[in-house]
Amino acid sequence: MATAGQLELRPSYPIRTERLLLRPLTAGDTSALLAYRSRPEVCRYVPFEPMDRAGIAERLATYWAATAITDEKQGITLGVELAQTGELVGDVLLYWVSREHLGGEIGYVFHPDHAGHGYATEAARAMLRLGFEELGLHRITARVDERNGASAAVVRRLGMRQEARLVENEMFKGEWSTELDFAMLATEWPAHR
């Protein structure tokens, strides 16, 4: 078992799954990112507004430029590309929340034209593997707006357990939001890998 002093994640890219390649985002991804991150329906339940080219360029130069996690309060956002075609269909996040508690969080955003193929589940499972097997986290969470049934279905398919339903806990984009909190422990991961 890893201790907090041993934690570090420097993956070899691309990370391959059955049908996908996960890799750092680049300036060449701007149009593909804009194709889904600019859409109001995609951004409805996530903590950002529809993005424009300038916003995407700023993220690519800052938050999305990270390719390793060396301490808490850091994360990696990776592009999700179809291995057969090279098309960018979404992005996934692994964030190291706490060194003391060995906790992390995952997130994902996908182009709606590619919904229903299991890509979000496949990519998020790869992020759980990175968090548990390579970074050495003890617990990984996912937070979902209750109105986003498709996202809740993804984390349930991953085998994450719903631990809380926080009723109208947050004023989110002008309305009260009920949050569903899911989690998985490192000891539970082998059954879902």
PEQUI-V263288 format. One record per residue. N is the residue number from 0. SS is DSSP state (hx for helix, st for strand, lp for the rest). PHI is phi in whole degrees, 0 to 359 (NA if undefined). OMEGA is omega in radians with two decimals (* if undefined). Layout:
# PEQUI-V263288
{{N;SS;PHI;OMEGA} {N;SS;PHI;OMEGA}}
This chain:
# PEQUI-V263288
{{0;lp;NA;3.14} {1;lp;287;2.98} {2;lp;250;-3.07} {3;hx;303;-3.13} {4;hx;288;-3.09} {5;hx;265;-2.98} {6;lp;287;3.04} {7;lp;189;-3.14} {8;st;229;3.07} {9;lp;227;-3.07} {10;lp;293;2.95} {11;lp;271;-3.10} {12;lp;252;-0.03} {13;lp;281;3.02} {14;st;271;-3.06} {15;st;260;2.96} {16;lp;242;-3.10} {17;lp;304;-3.06} {18;lp;237;-2.96} {19;st;233;2.95} {20;st;239;3.07} {21;st;254;-3.04} {22;st;206;3.12} {23;st;302;3.07} {24;lp;282;3.14} {25;lp;228;3.09} {26;hx;301;3.10} {27;hx;292;3.13} {28;hx;269;-3.01} {29;hx;306;-3.10} {30;hx;295;3.13} {31;hx;294;3.10} {32;hx;296;3.13} {33;hx;299;-3.09} {34;hx;299;3.09} {35;hx;241;-3.11} {36;hx;285;3.08} {37;lp;267;-3.01} {38;lp;272;3.14} {39;hx;304;-3.12} {40;hx;292;3.08} {41;hx;287;-3.05} {42;hx;271;-3.03} {43;lp;304;-3.02} {44;lp;249;3.14} {45;lp;246;-3.00} {46;lp;279;3.00} {47;lp;208;3.10} {48;lp;274;3.06} {49;lp;308;-3.03} {50;lp;261;3.02} {51;lp;248;-3.11} {52;hx;302;-3.12} {53;hx;296;3.11} {54;hx;295;3.11} {55;hx;293;3.12} {56;hx;299;3.13} {57;hx;295;3.11} {58;hx;295;3.12} {59;hx;298;-3.12} {60;hx;277;-3.07} {61;lp;238;-3.02} {62;hx;304;-3.06} {63;hx;279;3.14} {64;hx;282;-3.11} {65;lp;293;3.10} {66;lp;240;-3.14} {67;lp;215;3.04} {68;st;237;-3.11} {69;lp;243;3.13} {70;lp;199;3.10} {71;lp;299;-3.11} {72;lp;67;3.04} {73;st;237;3.10} {74;st;210;3.01} {75;st;236;3.02} {76;st;248;-3.07} {77;st;243;3.03} {78;st;287;3.11} {79;st;249;-3.05} {80;st;242;3.06} {81;st;289;-3.07} {82;lp;298;-3.09} {83;lp;288;-3.01} {84;lp;245;-3.07} {85;lp;80;-3.12} {86;lp;285;3.07} {87;st;280;-3.06} {88;st;245;3.14} {89;st;176;3.07} {90;st;213;-3.10} {91;st;230;-3.08} {92;st;232;2.90} {93;st;236;-3.09} {94;st;236;3.11} {95;st;272;-3.04} {96;st;280;-2.99} {97;st;216;3.03} {98;lp;289;-3.09} {99;lp;302;-3.06} {100;lp;260;3.14} {101;lp;51;-3.07} {102;st;253;3.09} {103;st;221;3.13} {104;st;216;3.04} {105;st;245;3.05} {106;st;206;-3.09} {107;st;199;3.06} {108;st;218;-3.10} {109;st;229;3.07} {110;lp;294;-3.10} {111;hx;297;3.10} {112;hx;294;-3.12} {113;hx;249;3.11} {114;lp;290;3.04} {115;lp;86;3.14} {116;lp;252;-3.14} {117;lp;82;-3.12} {118;hx;295;-3.14} {119;hx;297;3.12} {120;hx;296;-3.12} {121;hx;297;-3.13} {122;hx;289;3.13} {123;hx;295;3.08} {124;hx;298;3.09} {125;hx;297;3.11} {126;hx;290;3.04} {127;hx;298;3.13} {128;hx;300;3.10} {129;hx;301;-3.10} {130;hx;296;-3.10} {131;hx;278;-2.99} {132;hx;276;-3.08} {133;hx;255;3.12} {134;hx;274;3.10} {135;lp;86;3.13} {136;lp;289;3.10} {137;lp;268;-3.02} {138;st;212;3.08} {139;st;233;-3.11} {140;st;244;2.98} {141;st;217;3.12} {142;st;248;-3.02} {143;st;227;2.99} {144;st;293;-3.07} {145;lp;303;-3.13} {146;lp;287;-3.12} {147;lp;265;-3.08} {148;hx;299;-3.14} {149;hx;295;3.13} {150;hx;291;3.09} {151;hx;298;3.12} {152;hx;295;3.11} {153;hx;300;-3.07} {154;hx;292;3.06} {155;hx;293;3.10} {156;hx;296;3.09} {157;lp;291;-3.09} {158;lp;93;3.11} {159;lp;286;-3.07} {160;st;267;3.03} {161;st;284;-3.10} {162;st;253;-3.09} {163;st;206;2.96} {164;st;231;-3.06} {165;st;265;-3.00} {166;st;287;3.12} {167;st;42;-3.06} {168;st;278;-3.02} {169;st;211;2.97} {170;st;280;-3.00} {171;st;233;3.12} {172;lp;53;3.03} {173;lp;86;3.10} {174;st;214;3.13} {175;st;290;-3.10} {176;st;240;3.03} {177;st;259;-3.04} {178;st;257;3.00} {179;st;257;3.13} {180;st;251;-3.13} {181;st;242;3.12} {182;st;206;3.01} {183;st;216;3.07} {184;st;262;3.10} {185;hx;303;3.14} {186;hx;290;3.12} {187;hx;270;-3.06} {188;hx;303;-3.09} {189;lp;305;-3.14} {190;lp;288;-3.05} {191;lp;241;-3.08} {192;lp;293;*}}
